[in-house]
Amino acid sequence: MQTNQFNVEYVSKQTVNFLDVLLTLLKYKITILTLVVSLTLVALIISLIWPQTFRSGSEIVQVQESGAPSVGGLLQNLAPFNISGGKVGGETILVVLNSQTLRDNLINEFDLFEVYESSIIEEVRKTLNNNLTIEEVREGGFGFNPVVSVKIGVIDKDPERARDMNQFILDELNRTLELLNRRSTTESLTVLESRYSQNISDLNEAEQALNEFQNEYGIIEAPAQIEALIMNLAEIKATITEREVELAVIERNVNPNTSIYRSKLVELEELRSAFQSQVRRSESLSQIEDSYFTLFDMPDLLLDFVRLQREVEIQQRIQETLFPQLEQQRLMQENSGSGIQVVDEPDFPTYKYGPKRAYIVLAGFFFSIFLAMVIVFYKEMTKDPESETTVKIREIKRELLFRKE
């Protein structure tokens, strides 16, 4: 019985409150209507006189080139690093597009101090940043995946200037990437040429020493087991050379304290250790059972021959590894393009990008309703100068204005 009575009283009270609100709104309907119409018209006028802006867009992709093979041998399986370089990746493209240098070049080229009506460089940069959009598209849409394409947008009051600024960004990007690619290939080429020259000299000395030995003692033919061991040594030494060249290239482009450099240095030390172990094995062949080798009548002579032949095979294998890389690097230096391709050229915008008039009018309309509600209920609550609400409001005003009684 008490519960039903409470529900009836609650519903009755809610109905009365709703009717009070409706009555208040109707009492001030002229004020509300005048304010809503006035502010909505003001918003409409602002949207009409607001300067129009235009947006020129373009899109680029990175050219997927087959590129040079990796540096051969074990290195191709152990590490993804390619001495031959290749074009810079999508992350580098984003770095260039978001660089301050590119923005300063835009400011100077199009005299944006005058366009944006400011002589303070920080303000001009901020305005320019607001007028530039760099949107990256990645495989699968995730941030850790490679960049597939980059969309560039330029917003300006002048549609022709918006298009020209977009084209200028593409030209600057292309020029910067070409410079980076050429610098990278030149540094790699310098390392390869130096190591290849040393290899030619070492190979000539090894061949000369082997030729003199054979002229003096005659031609000695090593058993098949020794030949296989020598070929294995040559392969390991060639891999060591590849890794040394790779580390030299990394030192020119990356801080030696990075994890990639340290890990590759550890791999190089392991390869050197394996090489020394194989060398010791090749020089202890005289201790192998005679059932394996029957030509050990002169072990010291055979040992000298194995050493000379081993050095020749090693240097020949190194040359076989370095020469294709050297030629590939020379070709890449001659073709140090930017590695990007424009999919969508900067367009000439014919329809305005802003302002969004409908949004401005709607914002003005809803704000006017909110403001009208505040004014109406404020008047209603303060119509009685002796009411508790009016007294509290006067106290709040006094405290805010730091007034004393």
C-alpha positions in Angstrom: 0.0 0.0 0.0 2.8 2.4 0.9 4.7 1.4 -2.2 1.8 2.2 -4.5 1.3 5.6 -2.8 5.0 6.4 -3.3 4.9 5.5 -7.0 1.8 7.7 -7.5 3.5 10.6 -5.7 6.7 10.2 -7.7 4.9 10.1 -11.1 2.8 13.1 -10.1 6.0 15.1 -9.1 7.7 14.2 -12.4 4.6 15.3 -14.3 4.5 18.6 -12.5 8.2 19.2 -13.1 7.8 18.6 -16.8 4.8 20.8 -17.0 6.8 23.6 -15.2 9.6 23.3 -17.7 7.2 23.4 -20.6 5.4 26.3 -19.1 8.6 28.2 -18.6 9.7 27.6 -22.3 6.3 28.8 -23.6 6.4 31.9 -21.4 9.8 32.9 -23.0 9.0 31.5 -26.4 9.6 34.9 -28.1 13.0 35.3 -26.4 14.0 31.7 -27.3 12.8 32.1 -30.9 14.5 35.4 -31.4 17.8 34.2 -30.0 17.8 30.9 -32.0 16.9 32.7 -35.3 19.4 35.5 -34.7 22.4 33.2 -33.8 21.6 30.8 -36.6 21.5 33.7 -39.1 24.8 34.9 -37.8 26.3 31.5 -38.2 25.0 31.4 -41.8 26.4 34.8 -42.6 29.8 33.7 -41.1 29.8 30.6 -43.2 29.1 32.6 -46.3 31.8 35.3 -45.8 34.4 32.8 -44.5 37.2 32.6 -47.0 37.0 29.5 -49.2 39.9 27.0 -49.2 40.8 24.4 -51.8 42.7 21.1 -51.5 45.0 19.6 -54.0 45.9 16.0 -53.5 48.4 13.5 -54.9 49.6 10.0 -54.1 53.0 8.2 -54.5 54.2 4.7 -54.2 57.6 3.2 -53.7 58.9 1.4 -56.8 59.4 -2.3 -56.1 62.6 -3.1 -57.9 64.1 -6.5 -58.0 67.4 -5.1 -56.8 70.7 -6.8 -56.5 71.1 -10.2 -54.9 72.4 -10.3 -51.4 76.1 -10.5 -50.9 76.1 -14.2 -51.6 77.1 -17.4 -49.8 76.2 -17.7 -46.2 75.5 -14.0 -45.8 72.4 -14.3 -48.0 70.9 -16.7 -45.5 72.2 -15.2 -42.3 71.3 -11.5 -42.8 68.8 -9.5 -44.8 71.3 -6.6 -45.2 72.2 -6.0 -48.8 75.5 -4.3 -49.6 74.1 -3.1 -52.9 71.8 -0.8 -51.0 68.6 -0.3 -52.9 66.1 2.5 -52.7 65.2 4.1 -49.5 62.1 2.7 -47.8 58.7 4.2 -47.0 59.8 5.3 -43.5 62.5 7.5 -45.0 59.8 9.0 -47.4 57.7 9.9 -44.4 60.7 11.4 -42.6 61.5 13.7 -45.6 57.8 14.7 -46.0 57.5 15.6 -42.3 60.9 17.4 -42.1 61.2 21.1 -41.2 63.6 21.6 -44.1 60.9 20.8 -46.6 58.5 23.1 -44.9 61.0 26.0 -44.8 61.7 25.5 -48.5 57.9 25.7 -49.1 57.7 28.9 -47.1 60.5 30.6 -49.0 59.4 29.3 -52.4 55.8 30.6 -52.1 56.5 33.6 -49.8 54.1 32.2 -47.2 55.0 35.0 -44.8 52.9 37.3 -46.9 50.2 34.6 -47.7 49.7 33.8 -44.1 50.1 37.5 -43.0 52.7 36.8 -40.4 56.4 37.6 -40.0 57.0 35.1 -37.2 58.5 31.8 -38.6 57.0 29.6 -35.9 53.4 30.9 -36.7 53.9 30.4 -40.4 55.2 26.9 -39.8 52.2 26.1 -37.6 49.7 27.4 -40.2 51.5 25.5 -42.9 51.3 22.3 -40.8 47.6 22.7 -40.4 47.3 23.1 -44.2 49.4 20.0 -45.0 48.1 16.4 -44.7 50.5 13.4 -45.0 48.5 10.1 -45.0 50.4 6.8 -45.0 48.8 3.6 -46.3 50.3 0.4 -44.9 49.9 -3.3 -45.7 47.1 -4.6 -43.6 46.6 -1.1 -42.1 48.9 -1.7 -39.1 51.6 0.7 -38.1 54.4 -1.9 -38.1 53.8 -3.0 -41.6 55.6 -1.6 -44.6 54.3 1.6 -46.2 52.4 0.9 -49.4 51.7 4.5 -50.5 51.6 8.0 -49.2 48.9 10.6 -49.9 49.8 14.3 -49.8 47.2 17.1 -49.5 47.7 20.8 -49.6 45.0 23.3 -48.5 45.1 26.9 -49.6 42.9 29.8 -50.5 44.2 29.8 -54.1 43.6 26.6 -55.9 46.5 27.2 -58.3 48.9 27.8 -55.4 47.6 24.6 -53.7 48.4 22.6 -56.8 51.8 24.2 -57.2 52.8 23.7 -53.6 51.8 20.0 -53.9 54.0 19.7 -57.0 56.8 21.4 -55.2 56.6 18.9 -52.4 56.9 16.0 -54.9 59.9 17.6 -56.6 61.7 18.2 -53.3 60.9 14.7 -52.2 62.3 13.3 -55.4 65.4 15.4 -55.2 66.1 14.5 -51.6 65.6 10.8 -52.1 67.9 10.8 -55.2 70.6 12.5 -53.1 70.2 10.0 -50.3 70.3 7.1 -52.7 73.4 8.4 -54.5 75.2 9.1 -51.2 74.4 5.5 -50.0 75.5 3.8 -53.2 78.7 5.9 -53.4 79.7 5.0 -49.8 79.1 1.3 -50.5 80.9 1.5 -53.8 83.9 3.1 -52.1 84.1 0.2 -49.6 83.7 -2.4 -52.3 86.3 -0.9 -54.6 88.9 -0.7 -51.8 88.3 -4.4 -50.8 88.3 -5.6 -54.4 91.6 -3.8 -55.2 93.1 -5.5 -52.2 91.8 -8.9 -53.4 93.3 -8.4 -56.8 96.7 -7.7 -55.2 96.4 -10.7 -52.9 95.3 -13.0 -55.7 98.3 -12.0 -57.8 100.7 -12.6 -55.0 99.1 -16.0 -54.2 99.2 -17.2 -57.8 102.8 -16.0 -58.2 103.9 -17.9 -55.1 102.1 -21.1 -56.2 103.6 -20.8 -59.7 107.2 -20.5 -58.3 106.6 -23.4 -55.9 105.5 -25.7 -58.8 108.3 -24.6 -61.0 110.8 -25.6 -58.3 109.3 -28.8 -57.0 107.0 -29.8 -59.9 103.2 -30.0 -59.9 101.8 -31.8 -56.8 98.2 -33.0 -56.9 96.5 -33.1 -53.6 94.0 -35.8 -52.7 90.3 -35.2 -53.1 89.8 -34.9 -49.4 92.3 -32.1 -49.2 90.7 -30.4 -52.2 87.3 -30.5 -50.6 88.7 -29.0 -47.4 90.4 -26.2 -49.3 87.2 -25.4 -51.2 85.3 -25.3 -47.8 88.0 -22.9 -46.5 87.6 -20.7 -49.5 83.9 -20.5 -49.0 84.2 -19.6 -45.4 86.8 -16.9 -46.1 84.7 -15.4 -48.8 81.8 -15.2 -46.4 84.1 -13.5 -43.8 85.1 -11.0 -46.5 81.4 -10.3 -47.3 80.7 -9.7 -43.6 83.7 -7.4 -43.2 82.5 -5.3 -46.2 79.0 -5.3 -44.8 80.2 -4.1 -41.4 82.3 -1.4 -43.1 79.1 -0.1 -44.9 77.1 -0.2 -41.7 79.8 1.9 -39.9 79.4 4.6 -42.6 75.6 4.8 -42.2 74.7 3.5 -38.8 76.1 4.0 -35.3 78.4 1.1 -34.4 76.8 0.9 -31.0 73.5 -0.3 -32.5 72.3 -3.9 -32.0 72.4 -4.8 -35.6 76.1 -3.9 -35.8 77.0 -5.8 -32.6 75.1 -8.9 -33.7 76.8 -9.0 -37.1 80.2 -8.4 -35.4 79.5 -11.5 -33.2 78.7 -13.5 -36.3 81.9 -12.4 -37.9 83.9 -13.5 -34.9 82.3 -16.9 -35.1 83.1 -17.2 -38.8 86.7 -16.3 -38.1 86.9 -18.9 -35.4 85.5 -21.5 -37.7 88.0 -20.5 -40.4 91.0 -20.8 -38.0 89.7 -24.2 -36.9 89.6 -25.4 -40.5 93.1 -24.0 -41.2 94.5 -25.9 -38.3 92.8 -29.1 -39.6 94.3 -28.6 -43.1 97.8 -28.1 -41.6 97.6 -31.3 -39.6 96.8 -33.6 -42.5 100.1 -35.4 -42.0 98.7 -36.9 -38.8 95.7 -38.5 -40.7 95.9 -42.3 -41.2 97.7 -43.5 -44.3 94.6 -45.3 -45.4 93.1 -42.0 -46.2 96.2 -40.4 -47.9 99.0 -42.2 -49.5 100.9 -39.2 -50.9 102.5 -38.1 -47.6 106.0 -39.0 -48.3 107.0 -35.4 -48.0 104.6 -34.0 -45.4 106.4 -30.6 -45.1 106.4 -30.1 -48.9 102.8 -31.1 -49.1 101.9 -28.7 -46.3 103.5 -25.9 -48.1 101.7 -26.8 -51.3 98.3 -27.0 -49.4 98.9 -23.5 -47.9 99.7 -22.0 -51.3 96.8 -23.7 -53.1 94.5 -22.8 -50.3 95.4 -19.1 -50.5 94.8 -19.1 -54.3 91.4 -20.8 -53.9 90.4 -18.3 -51.2 91.3 -15.2 -53.1 89.6 -16.6 -56.3 86.5 -17.3 -54.3 86.6 -13.8 -52.8 86.9 -12.3 -56.3 83.9 -14.3 -57.5 81.9 -12.8 -54.6 83.1 -9.2 -54.8 83.1 -8.6 -58.5 79.3 -9.0 -59.1 78.6 -6.8 -56.2 81.0 -4.2 -57.4 79.5 -4.2 -60.9 76.0 -4.1 -59.4 76.9 -1.2 -57.2 78.3 0.8 -60.2 75.1 0.3 -62.1 73.1 1.4 -59.1 75.2 4.5 -58.8 74.4 5.4 -62.4 70.7 4.8 -61.6 70.3 6.5 -58.2 66.7 7.5 -58.8 64.3 8.4 -56.0 62.7 5.0 -56.0 59.2 6.5 -56.0 56.4 6.8 -58.6 53.6 9.3 -58.7 50.2 7.5 -58.9 48.0 10.6 -58.8 49.5 13.8 -60.0 48.6 17.0 -58.0 45.1 18.0 -59.1 43.7 21.4 -59.7 40.8 21.7 -57.2 37.7 23.2 -58.7 35.4 22.7 -55.7 35.9 24.3 -52.3 37.3 22.2 -49.5 36.1 24.6 -46.8 34.4 26.1 -45.0 31.8 23.4 -44.2 28.8 25.7 -44.2 26.3 23.1 -43.1 28.4 22.3 -40.0 28.8 25.9 -39.1 25.1 26.6 -39.4 24.2 23.5 -37.4 26.8 24.4 -34.7 25.3 27.9 -34.5 21.8 26.5 -34.3 22.5 24.1 -31.4 24.6 26.6 -29.6 21.8 29.2 -29.8 19.4 26.6 -28.3 21.8 25.9 -25.4 22.3 29.6 -24.8 18.6 30.3 -24.9 17.9 27.6 -22.3 20.6 29.1 -20.0 19.2 32.6 -20.3 15.6 31.5 -19.8 16.2 29.4 -16.8 18.5 32.0 -15.3 15.7 34.6 -15.6 13.2 32.2 -14.2 15.3 31.4 -11.1 16.2 35.0 -10.4 12.7 36.6 -10.9 12.1 36.7 -7.1 14.9 38.9 -5.7 14.3 37.4 -2.2 14.4 33.7 -3.2 17.2 31.4 -1.9 18.5 30.9 -5.4 18.7 34.6 -6.1 20.6 35.2 -2.9 23.1 32.4 -3.7 23.7 33.8 -7.2 24.4 37.2 -5.8 26.9 35.7 -3.4 28.6 33.9 -6.2 28.9 37.1 -8.2 30.3 38.9 -5.2 32.9 36.2 -4.6 33.9 36.1 -8.2 34.3 39.9 -8.4 36.2 40.0 -5.0 33.6 42.5 -3.7 33.3 43.1 0.1 30.0 44.0 1.8 
